[in-house]
Amino acid sequence: MLRTITTLAALLTLLVSSAGAQTVRFVPSASWPTIQSAVDASVDGDVVDLAAGVYLEQVSVIGKGIVIRGQGSGLTMIDGQSAARCIEADLPPGGHLKLERLALLDGASSGGPTQESDNQGGCLFVADALGALSAGVVELMDCVIDGGRAANGGGLYSGRHHQLLLFQTVIRNCGSGAVYASAVSLPSGFGLLCRGDLTASDCSFENNGPGAAANGAGSGGAIRIEAQAAQGGFLLDAKRCVFRGNAALRGGALSAVSQMGAGGLPGSVKIENCRLIGNGSTAPGSRGAAFELAWTDIWARSSLLARNGCVGTPDLVDGARRLELIHCTVVENAPLGGGTPGIYDLFSYGSFANIRNCIIAKNRATNHFKGLGGSSPPTVVTSLIEGPTVPGAPSLDLGFIDPAGEDYRPITLSPAVDIGTSIYAAGVDLAGLPRNVGVKPDVGCFENQTTGPAPGTNGTVVDLVGQPIDCLLVNSSGGNVRRQIHVTPGSLITVEVIQPPTSPQPANFLIWGRLGVPRPTEVLSVYFAGGQMAFSPQIIAPGNPLLFTLTNSYDPPPISGLVASTPTPWAGSGFALPFPATLTLQGLIETGGGNVRITNAVVVNGY
């Protein structure tokens, strides 16, 4: 239903603008019944204001920079009906085309199969500028592009040299249309194809990919950005964006290609506080589930790369000139729908990789990194990186809240907590929350916001004046403020149980172990001991292979413990974590007068 034009609005549209003033033209109205009529009457800087409704037009904006705005992307829609582009534009030098609060739906390029220029930009097409001096700006604010079809730039094509700005915009369900005949190029940029600089903030790219016409091929499921050598490279800067379910043979989420040549400069990709989940391809030979890069540097901070996958190699990042990951979580990336994983996850071509304050684990590739041309091994700083799988060894338990539900925030006892390097901890985490909450920043894209110990870890043993004490020690420590200590895999650890001050004689005890990180749901109330344990213990035969009895001074092994012990004070040495793992210890101890109390817990993180 189109908006009724009031008398005041009608008068406003008839005003003659003074020099440099902005004229607003309302559509539909008596003077401008269609979008095209209002666009034709506009000059640089004017606004075409669309009422709510569905417009079945192909709008052409030639030689002017204007604003086209609607009432909201769910209210104002331009529908190409799968037959034509929604909007096509050719900007004047320095022109600024802005689309605001509207949706472009089911647009399609209309050129023949051998005409590349006519097979770009299904919903929105902006023609190439002649050079940097004649470039303009294309801006989308609070828009939706849905269902676009074109060989290149299924949803949107922003031509050479122009700057493309995307804010709070969704590009989804776009893909290839007719595939033009080309000996040198495949379909690309199924969400958008940009041939200049691109800035995207708070945007979402969902389920873009090759259609039947592309036969699963092409590059850049969500975004393809590229530049000729003469352009001098490009910059892609994405903040707080989501890339989900995009597909392409190369670069499931993003393909960035800067051509080498005389005067050519590398491209630059910056990804900050972004989520890349479930991108990639099941097509044979597919590679670079997250990024395909050529002569391009990539810098990612506080971002999540999870459940992306390809069949070929490298699985995740292909061909970075320089690769830098800071506070990123790279987990559970594997071939989508099964299949054989690649040889390596991350590929840095002939240069180097810096990995700082990151988590890289539970990916299926044999190796994490690969370099060519004599490139140096990656520089790794305070990161949790799971090595090659050891037969019989459990996978590193990282203590995520709910990885099955894509919640990769660390719980309080996660080994990722409080081990980062503060110099790399600028900005906020992926949830927009502060870094450096504890003694040190956490590694990975999220920061645990709890500063104290986890429920059930403090114990209930007290001294002679009623103050809580630690009677369970590992390497002479009850842990830091979060009840954690850190050791290197394979190093020997000593477990001690000291005499409770309230016990007049040597005290018997039970110590249980939990291989991995206790979950918040495992906290167990022990009423006779006056408090909570961090996890449910197993006294004799564990029903859960991660839970076991370490030692029991009441009875000798092997019936009720892995190692023998005597009443307190007691120390047992020679224990080790031979592979990256987390071990949590806690138990019960006699405290005199027939009472039994809960010991403190100690979380041993070995990585």
C-alpha positions as CSV (number, residue, x, y, z in Angstrom):
1,M,0.0,0.0,0.0
2,L,1.5,3.3,-1.1
3,R,1.7,6.3,1.2
4,T,-0.9,9.0,0.8
5,I,0.7,12.3,-0.1
6,T,-0.3,15.1,2.1
7,T,-0.8,18.7,1.0
8,L,2.4,19.7,2.8
9,A,4.5,17.0,1.2
10,A,3.1,17.9,-2.3
11,L,4.1,21.5,-1.8
12,L,7.6,20.5,-0.7
13,T,8.2,18.5,-3.8
14,L,7.3,21.5,-6.0
15,L,9.8,23.8,-4.3
16,V,12.6,25.1,-6.6
17,S,15.8,24.5,-4.7
18,S,18.3,27.3,-4.2
19,A,21.9,26.8,-5.3
20,G,23.5,23.8,-3.5
21,A,20.2,23.0,-1.6
22,Q,18.8,19.5,-1.5
23,T,15.4,18.7,-3.2
24,V,13.3,15.8,-1.9
25,R,11.0,14.2,-4.5
26,F,8.3,11.9,-3.1
27,V,7.3,8.8,-5.1
28,P,4.5,8.2,-6.0
29,S,3.0,11.7,-6.4
30,A,1.3,13.6,-9.1
31,S,4.6,15.0,-10.3
32,W,6.6,11.8,-10.0
33,P,4.5,8.7,-10.2
34,T,7.5,6.4,-10.7
35,I,11.0,6.1,-9.3
36,Q,12.5,6.7,-12.8
37,S,10.5,10.0,-13.3
38,A,11.9,11.3,-10.0
39,V,15.4,10.2,-10.8
40,D,15.3,11.9,-14.2
41,A,14.2,15.1,-12.6
42,S,16.9,15.0,-10.0
43,V,20.4,16.6,-9.9
44,D,23.4,15.8,-7.8
45,G,22.6,15.7,-4.1
46,D,18.8,15.3,-4.5
47,V,16.7,12.7,-2.6
48,V,14.2,10.4,-4.1
49,D,11.9,9.4,-1.2
50,L,9.9,6.2,-1.8
51,A,6.7,5.3,-0.1
52,A,6.2,1.8,1.3
53,G,5.4,-0.7,-1.4
54,V,6.8,-3.0,-4.2
55,Y,8.1,-1.2,-7.3
56,L,8.3,-3.2,-10.5
57,E,10.9,-1.0,-12.2
58,Q,14.3,-1.1,-13.6
59,V,15.8,2.2,-12.4
60,S,18.6,3.9,-14.3
61,V,20.7,6.6,-12.7
62,I,23.0,8.2,-15.3
63,G,25.5,11.1,-14.7
64,K,24.3,12.1,-11.2
65,G,24.8,11.2,-7.6
66,I,21.6,11.1,-5.6
67,V,20.0,9.5,-2.6
68,I,17.2,6.9,-3.1
69,R,15.6,6.0,0.2
70,G,12.7,3.9,1.4
71,Q,10.8,3.4,4.6
72,G,12.6,0.3,5.6
73,S,14.0,-2.8,3.8
74,G,10.8,-4.7,4.8
75,L,8.5,-2.0,3.6
76,T,10.0,-0.5,0.4
77,M,11.2,-3.0,-2.3
78,I,12.3,-2.7,-5.9
79,D,11.7,-6.1,-7.6
80,G,13.5,-7.1,-10.7
81,Q,11.2,-10.2,-11.1
82,S,14.2,-12.3,-12.1
83,A,14.2,-10.5,-15.5
84,A,16.1,-7.2,-15.0
85,R,18.4,-5.3,-12.7
86,C,16.7,-3.3,-10.0
87,I,19.1,-0.3,-10.3
88,E,21.9,0.4,-12.7
89,A,24.1,3.6,-12.5
90,D,26.9,5.4,-14.2
91,L,28.3,8.0,-11.8
92,P,29.9,11.3,-12.8
93,P,33.4,12.0,-11.5
94,G,33.1,12.3,-7.7
95,G,29.5,11.3,-7.7
96,H,27.9,9.7,-4.7
97,L,25.0,7.3,-5.1
98,K,23.3,6.4,-1.8
99,L,20.6,3.8,-1.2
100,E,19.0,3.8,2.1
101,R,16.3,1.7,3.9
102,L,15.1,-0.3,1.0
103,A,15.4,-3.8,-0.5
104,L,16.5,-4.8,-4.0
105,L,14.9,-8.2,-4.8
106,D,15.3,-10.8,-7.6
107,G,17.3,-8.7,-10.0
108,A,19.1,-10.3,-12.9
109,S,21.6,-9.1,-15.5
110,S,20.3,-9.2,-19.0
111,G,23.3,-9.4,-21.3
112,G,24.3,-12.1,-23.8
113,P,26.5,-15.0,-22.7
114,T,29.6,-13.5,-24.3
115,Q,29.3,-10.0,-22.9
116,E,31.0,-9.7,-19.6
117,S,30.0,-6.1,-18.9
118,D,26.3,-7.1,-19.3
119,N,26.6,-10.0,-16.9
120,Q,27.5,-8.1,-13.8
121,G,25.3,-6.9,-10.9
122,G,22.0,-8.7,-10.7
123,C,20.3,-6.3,-8.3
124,L,22.6,-3.3,-8.5
125,F,25.1,-2.4,-11.2
126,V,27.5,0.6,-11.1
127,A,29.6,1.0,-14.2
128,D,33.4,1.3,-14.1
129,A,35.0,4.7,-13.7
130,L,37.5,5.7,-16.3
131,G,40.2,6.1,-13.7
132,A,40.9,7.1,-10.1
133,L,40.3,10.8,-10.8
134,S,36.8,10.1,-12.1
135,A,35.8,7.6,-9.3
136,G,32.8,8.0,-7.1
137,V,31.2,6.6,-4.0
138,V,28.5,3.9,-3.8
139,E,26.8,3.7,-0.4
140,L,24.2,1.3,1.0
141,M,22.7,2.0,4.5
142,D,20.2,-0.4,6.1
143,C,19.4,-2.2,2.9
144,V,18.7,-5.8,1.8
145,I,19.8,-7.3,-1.5
146,D,18.1,-10.7,-2.0
147,G,18.0,-13.2,-4.8
148,G,20.2,-11.4,-7.4
149,R,21.6,-13.3,-10.4
150,A,24.5,-12.5,-12.6
151,A,27.7,-14.2,-13.7
152,N,29.7,-11.7,-11.7
153,G,28.4,-9.8,-8.7
154,G,25.2,-11.8,-8.4
155,G,23.7,-9.2,-6.0
156,L,25.9,-6.1,-6.6
157,Y,28.6,-5.0,-8.9
158,S,30.6,-1.9,-8.0
159,G,32.8,-0.9,-10.9
160,R,36.5,-0.1,-11.1
161,H,38.0,2.6,-8.9
162,H,34.7,3.4,-7.0
163,Q,34.6,3.2,-3.3
164,L,31.9,0.9,-2.0
165,L,30.4,1.6,1.5
166,L,28.1,-0.9,3.2
167,F,26.4,-0.2,6.5
168,Q,23.9,-2.5,8.3
169,T,23.2,-4.2,5.0
170,V,22.2,-7.8,4.2
171,I,23.2,-9.5,1.0
172,R,21.7,-13.0,0.8
173,N,20.6,-15.8,-1.6
174,C,22.5,-14.3,-4.5
175,G,24.3,-16.2,-7.1
176,S,25.3,-16.8,-10.7
177,G,23.0,-16.3,-13.6
178,A,24.1,-16.9,-17.2
179,V,27.8,-17.7,-17.4
180,Y,29.5,-15.6,-20.1
181,A,32.1,-17.3,-22.3
182,S,35.5,-16.3,-21.1
183,A,38.9,-18.0,-21.5
184,V,40.4,-16.3,-18.5
185,S,37.7,-15.8,-15.9
186,L,35.2,-17.8,-13.9
187,P,32.0,-16.5,-12.4
188,S,32.9,-14.6,-9.2
189,G,31.5,-12.5,-6.4
190,F,28.2,-14.3,-6.0
191,G,27.1,-11.8,-3.3
192,L,29.0,-8.8,-4.6
193,L,31.9,-8.0,-6.9
194,C,33.9,-4.9,-6.0
195,R,36.7,-3.5,-8.2
196,G,37.7,-0.7,-5.9
197,D,37.9,-0.2,-2.1
198,L,35.2,-1.7,0.1
199,T,34.2,-0.8,3.7
200,A,31.5,-3.0,5.3
201,S,30.3,-2.4,8.9
202,D,27.6,-4.4,10.7
203,C,26.6,-6.3,7.6
204,S,25.5,-9.9,6.9
205,F,26.4,-12.1,3.9
206,E,24.3,-15.2,3.9
207,N,23.8,-18.2,1.6
208,N,25.4,-16.6,-1.5
209,G,26.9,-19.0,-4.0
210,P,27.1,-20.5,-7.5
211,G,23.9,-21.6,-9.1
212,A,23.3,-24.3,-11.7
213,A,24.7,-22.1,-14.4
214,A,28.1,-21.9,-12.7
215,N,28.1,-25.6,-12.0
216,G,29.6,-25.1,-8.6
217,A,32.6,-23.2,-9.9
218,G,33.7,-19.6,-9.4
219,S,35.4,-17.6,-6.6
220,G,34.2,-15.4,-3.8
221,G,30.9,-16.8,-2.4
222,A,30.0,-13.6,-0.5
223,I,32.6,-11.1,-1.8
224,R,35.0,-10.9,-4.7
225,I,37.3,-7.8,-4.5
226,E,39.9,-7.3,-7.2
227,A,42.1,-4.7,-8.8
228,Q,44.3,-4.4,-11.9
229,A,47.9,-3.6,-11.4
230,A,47.4,-0.1,-12.6
231,Q,44.9,0.6,-9.8
232,G,47.6,0.1,-7.2
233,G,45.9,-2.5,-5.0
234,F,42.7,-2.2,-2.9
235,L,41.5,-2.1,0.7
236,L,38.7,-4.3,2.1
237,D,37.8,-3.3,5.7
238,A,35.1,-5.4,7.4
239,K,34.0,-4.8,10.9
240,R,31.3,-6.7,12.9
241,C,30.1,-8.6,9.8
242,V,28.7,-12.1,9.5
243,F,29.6,-14.5,6.7
244,R,27.5,-17.6,6.9
245,G,26.7,-20.4,4.4
246,N,28.4,-18.8,1.4
247,A,29.9,-21.1,-1.2
248,A,32.4,-21.0,-4.1
249,L,35.0,-23.3,-5.6
250,R,37.7,-20.9,-4.3
251,G,37.2,-18.5,-1.4
252,G,33.9,-19.7,0.1
253,A,33.4,-16.4,2.0
254,L,35.8,-14.1,0.2
255,S,38.1,-13.9,-2.8
256,A,40.6,-11.0,-2.9
257,V,42.9,-10.7,-6.0
258,S,45.3,-7.9,-6.6
259,Q,47.1,-8.3,-9.9
260,M,50.9,-8.0,-10.0
261,G,52.5,-5.9,-12.7
262,A,54.2,-2.6,-13.4
263,G,53.2,-0.3,-10.5
264,G,51.1,-3.0,-8.9
265,L,50.6,-3.0,-5.1
266,P,49.3,-5.8,-3.0
267,G,45.7,-5.7,-1.8
268,S,44.9,-5.5,1.9
269,V,42.1,-7.2,3.7
270,K,41.2,-6.3,7.3
271,I,38.6,-8.4,9.2
272,E,37.7,-7.2,12.7
273,N,35.1,-8.7,15.1
274,C,33.6,-10.8,12.3
275,R,32.1,-14.3,12.2
276,L,32.7,-16.7,9.4
277,I,30.7,-19.8,9.9
278,G,29.8,-22.6,7.5
279,N,31.3,-21.2,4.3
280,G,33.0,-23.4,1.7
281,S,32.3,-25.9,-1.0
282,T,31.9,-29.7,-1.4
283,A,32.9,-29.5,-5.1
284,P,36.1,-31.6,-5.9
285,G,39.2,-29.4,-5.9
286,S,37.6,-26.6,-3.8
287,R,39.9,-24.7,-1.6
288,G,40.1,-21.7,0.7
289,A,36.8,-22.2,2.5
290,A,37.2,-18.8,4.2
291,F,39.5,-16.8,2.0
292,E,41.1,-17.1,-1.4
293,L,43.9,-14.5,-1.7
294,A,46.3,-13.5,-4.4
295,W,49.0,-10.8,-3.9
296,T,47.0,-9.8,-0.9
297,D,47.8,-9.3,2.8
298,I,45.2,-10.3,5.3
299,W,44.9,-9.1,8.9
300,A,42.2,-10.5,11.2
301,R,41.4,-9.5,14.8
302,S,38.9,-10.8,17.3
303,S,37.1,-12.9,14.7
304,L,35.7,-16.4,14.6
305,L,36.3,-18.9,11.8
306,A,34.3,-22.1,12.5
307,R,32.8,-25.0,10.5
308,N,34.1,-23.8,7.2
309,G,35.4,-26.4,4.8
310,C,36.5,-27.5,1.4
311,V,37.5,-30.7,-0.2
312,G,40.9,-29.6,-1.6
313,T,43.8,-27.9,0.0
314,P,44.3,-25.5,1.7
315,D,41.1,-26.0,3.6
316,L,40.6,-22.5,5.1
317,V,42.9,-19.7,3.9
318,D,44.6,-19.9,0.5
319,G,47.5,-18.0,-0.8
320,A,47.9,-15.0,1.6
321,R,50.9,-12.8,0.8
322,R,51.0,-11.9,4.5
323,L,48.8,-13.5,7.1
324,E,48.2,-12.1,10.6
325,L,45.7,-13.4,13.1
326,I,45.2,-11.7,16.4
327,H,42.7,-12.9,19.1
328,C,41.0,-15.2,16.6
329,T,39.3,-18.5,17.2
330,V,39.8,-21.0,14.3
331,V,38.0,-24.2,15.2
332,E,36.0,-27.1,13.8
333,N,36.9,-26.3,10.2
334,A,36.6,-29.5,8.0
335,P,35.2,-30.5,4.7
336,L,31.5,-29.7,4.5
337,G,29.4,-32.8,4.3
338,G,32.3,-35.1,5.0
339,G,35.1,-35.9,2.6
340,T,38.9,-36.0,2.9
341,P,40.5,-32.9,4.6
342,G,43.3,-31.0,3.0
343,I,47.0,-31.2,4.0
344,Y,46.9,-27.8,5.7
345,D,44.5,-25.1,7.0
346,L,46.4,-21.9,6.4
347,F,48.5,-21.1,3.4
348,S,50.9,-18.1,3.4
349,Y,52.5,-17.7,0.0
350,G,56.3,-17.0,0.1
351,S,56.0,-14.7,3.1
352,F,55.1,-15.1,6.7
353,A,52.3,-15.6,9.2
354,N,51.9,-14.1,12.6
355,I,49.6,-15.9,15.1
356,R,49.0,-14.0,18.3
357,N,46.6,-14.7,21.2
358,C,44.7,-17.2,19.0
359,I,43.0,-20.6,19.4
360,I,43.5,-23.0,16.5
361,A,42.2,-26.4,17.2
362,K,39.8,-29.2,16.2
363,N,40.4,-28.6,12.5
364,R,40.8,-31.7,10.3
365,A,43.7,-30.8,8.2
366,T,47.0,-32.7,8.8
367,N,48.9,-29.5,9.4
368,H,48.0,-25.9,10.3
369,F,50.4,-23.9,8.2
370,K,52.1,-24.1,4.8
371,G,54.5,-21.7,3.2
372,L,56.2,-21.7,-0.2
373,G,59.3,-20.0,-1.6
374,G,61.4,-20.3,1.5
375,S,58.9,-18.6,3.7
376,S,59.6,-18.6,7.4
377,P,57.7,-20.7,9.9
378,P,54.8,-18.8,11.5
379,T,55.5,-16.6,14.5
380,V,53.2,-17.9,17.3
381,V,52.7,-15.9,20.5
382,T,50.7,-17.1,23.5
383,S,48.2,-19.2,21.5
384,L,46.4,-22.4,22.0
385,I,47.3,-24.5,19.0
386,E,46.3,-28.2,18.8
387,G,49.1,-30.3,17.2
388,P,48.7,-33.3,15.0
389,T,46.4,-35.9,16.4
390,V,48.1,-38.5,18.6
391,P,46.5,-42.0,18.4
392,G,44.5,-42.6,21.6
393,A,44.8,-39.0,22.8
394,P,41.7,-36.9,23.4
395,S,41.2,-33.7,21.5
396,L,42.1,-30.5,23.4
397,D,39.2,-29.5,25.6
398,L,39.0,-25.7,25.2
399,G,36.1,-25.1,27.6
400,F,33.7,-23.4,25.2
401,I,30.2,-22.8,26.7
402,D,28.3,-24.6,23.9
403,P,30.2,-25.4,20.7
404,A,27.3,-27.5,19.4
405,G,25.2,-24.4,19.5
406,E,28.0,-22.2,18.1
407,D,28.7,-20.6,21.4
408,Y,32.5,-20.4,21.5
409,R,32.8,-18.2,24.6
410,P,35.2,-19.7,27.2
411,I,33.9,-20.8,30.5
412,T,35.8,-19.7,33.6
413,L,37.9,-22.8,33.8
414,S,38.8,-22.8,30.1
415,P,42.6,-23.1,29.3
416,A,42.2,-20.0,27.1
417,V,41.5,-17.8,30.1
418,D,44.2,-15.4,31.4
419,I,47.1,-16.6,29.2
420,G,47.3,-13.9,26.5
421,T,49.8,-11.2,25.9
422,S,48.4,-7.7,26.8
423,I,50.3,-5.9,24.1
424,Y,47.9,-7.5,21.5
425,A,44.7,-7.0,23.5
426,A,43.5,-3.7,22.1
427,G,39.8,-3.1,21.3
428,V,36.9,-5.3,22.4
429,D,36.1,-9.0,22.0
430,L,33.8,-10.5,19.4
431,A,30.8,-9.8,21.6
432,G,31.8,-6.1,22.0
433,L,32.9,-6.6,25.6
434,P,36.2,-5.4,27.2
435,R,39.5,-7.3,27.0
436,N,41.9,-7.8,29.9
437,V,39.1,-8.7,32.4
438,G,41.4,-10.9,34.4
439,V,45.1,-10.8,35.2
440,K,45.8,-11.2,31.5
441,P,43.6,-11.2,28.4
442,D,42.2,-14.5,27.2
443,V,43.2,-16.0,23.9
444,G,40.7,-16.4,21.1
445,C,38.0,-14.0,19.9
446,F,36.0,-13.9,23.2
447,E,36.9,-12.7,26.7
448,N,35.5,-14.5,29.7
449,Q,33.9,-11.7,31.8
450,T,34.1,-13.6,35.2
451,T,37.1,-12.6,37.4
452,G,36.7,-15.1,40.2
453,P,36.9,-18.9,40.5
454,A,34.2,-21.2,39.1
455,P,31.4,-22.4,41.3
456,G,32.5,-25.4,43.4
457,T,36.3,-24.8,43.1
458,N,37.0,-23.1,46.4
459,G,36.3,-26.1,48.7
460,T,35.1,-26.1,52.3
461,V,38.2,-26.9,54.3
462,V,39.0,-24.2,56.9
463,D,41.9,-23.5,59.3
464,L,41.7,-23.1,63.1
465,V,40.1,-19.7,63.0
466,G,37.5,-20.7,60.3
467,Q,39.3,-19.2,57.2
468,P,39.2,-21.2,54.0
469,I,42.5,-22.9,53.0
470,D,43.9,-24.9,50.1
471,C,44.8,-28.4,51.2
472,L,45.1,-29.8,47.6
473,L,48.2,-28.4,45.7
474,V,49.7,-29.1,42.3
475,N,53.4,-28.1,42.0
476,S,53.0,-26.4,45.5
477,S,50.2,-24.2,44.2
478,G,46.4,-24.0,44.6
479,G,46.2,-22.1,41.3
480,N,45.7,-18.5,40.4
481,V,42.6,-16.5,41.2
482,R,40.7,-18.8,38.8
483,R,42.1,-22.0,40.4
484,Q,44.3,-22.7,37.4
485,I,47.9,-23.5,36.8
486,H,49.7,-23.9,33.5
487,V,52.2,-26.6,32.6
488,T,53.8,-27.7,29.4
489,P,52.8,-31.1,28.0
490,G,55.0,-33.9,29.1
491,S,56.4,-32.0,32.2
492,L,56.1,-33.8,35.5
493,I,53.7,-32.5,38.1
494,T,53.5,-33.2,41.8
495,V,50.2,-33.5,43.6
496,E,50.1,-32.8,47.4
497,V,47.5,-33.1,50.0
498,I,48.3,-31.3,53.3
499,Q,47.1,-32.0,56.8
500,P,43.9,-30.0,57.6
501,P,44.7,-27.9,60.7
502,T,41.4,-29.0,62.4
503,S,42.3,-32.7,62.1
504,P,44.2,-34.0,65.2
505,Q,45.5,-37.1,63.3
506,P,46.5,-37.9,59.7
507,A,43.5,-37.5,57.5
508,N,42.2,-39.9,54.8
509,F,41.1,-38.5,51.5
510,L,39.8,-39.2,48.0
511,I,41.0,-37.3,45.0
512,W,39.1,-37.5,41.8
513,G,40.2,-36.3,38.3
514,R,38.3,-34.9,35.4
515,L,40.1,-35.0,32.0
516,G,39.0,-31.8,30.4
517,V,37.2,-28.7,31.6
518,P,34.3,-29.1,34.0
519,R,31.2,-27.8,32.6
520,P,28.9,-25.4,34.6
521,T,26.2,-28.1,34.5
522,E,28.5,-30.6,36.3
523,V,28.6,-28.7,39.7
524,L,27.6,-31.2,42.4
525,S,26.2,-30.3,45.8
526,V,27.7,-32.5,48.5
527,Y,25.4,-31.8,51.5
528,F,27.3,-33.8,54.1
529,A,30.5,-31.9,53.1
530,G,28.9,-28.5,53.3
531,G,29.3,-27.2,49.8
532,Q,29.7,-27.9,46.0
533,M,32.3,-29.7,43.9
534,A,33.2,-28.5,40.4
535,F,32.3,-31.9,38.9
536,S,30.6,-35.1,39.8
537,P,33.2,-37.6,41.0
538,Q,33.5,-41.3,40.2
539,I,34.5,-43.4,43.2
540,I,35.4,-46.8,41.8
541,A,34.5,-47.6,38.1
542,P,33.9,-44.5,36.0
543,G,30.9,-44.4,33.8
544,N,32.4,-41.5,32.0
545,P,35.9,-42.1,30.6
546,L,36.9,-38.5,31.3
547,L,36.2,-39.0,35.1
548,F,38.4,-41.2,37.3
549,T,39.7,-41.7,40.8
550,L,43.3,-40.6,41.1
551,T,44.0,-41.8,44.6
552,N,42.2,-43.1,47.7
553,S,44.1,-43.3,51.0
554,Y,41.3,-45.4,52.5
555,D,42.0,-48.4,50.2
556,P,45.0,-49.4,48.1
557,P,44.8,-49.5,44.3
558,P,43.8,-50.9,41.9
559,I,40.3,-51.1,43.2
560,S,39.7,-47.5,44.0
561,G,42.5,-45.4,42.5
562,L,45.1,-45.1,39.9
563,V,48.0,-44.5,42.4
564,A,48.5,-45.5,46.0
565,S,48.5,-43.0,48.8
566,T,48.7,-42.8,52.6
567,P,46.9,-40.4,54.9
568,T,48.0,-36.8,55.0
569,P,50.4,-35.3,54.6
570,W,50.9,-36.9,51.2
571,A,52.7,-36.1,47.9
572,G,52.7,-38.0,44.7
573,S,55.0,-37.2,41.8
574,G,55.8,-38.5,38.4
575,F,52.4,-37.5,36.8
576,A,52.4,-35.9,33.4
577,L,50.1,-34.8,30.6
578,P,51.7,-36.3,27.6
579,F,49.5,-34.4,25.1
580,P,47.7,-31.0,25.2
581,A,45.0,-31.4,27.7
582,T,43.3,-30.0,30.8
583,L,43.1,-32.0,34.0
584,T,40.9,-30.9,37.0
585,L,41.5,-32.4,40.4
586,Q,39.3,-32.2,43.5
587,G,38.2,-34.5,46.3
588,L,37.0,-35.1,49.9
589,I,39.1,-35.1,53.1
590,E,38.6,-35.8,56.8
591,T,38.9,-32.6,58.9
592,G,38.4,-34.1,62.4
593,G,35.4,-34.7,64.7
594,G,34.0,-37.2,62.2
595,N,33.6,-34.4,59.5
596,V,34.4,-34.7,55.8
597,R,34.9,-31.6,53.7
598,I,35.5,-30.7,50.0
599,T,39.0,-29.8,49.0
600,N,39.7,-26.9,46.7
601,A,39.9,-27.7,43.0
602,V,43.1,-27.2,40.9
603,V,42.8,-27.0,37.1
604,V,46.0,-28.0,35.3
605,N,46.2,-26.7,31.8
606,G,48.9,-28.3,29.7
607,Y,49.4,-27.1,26.1
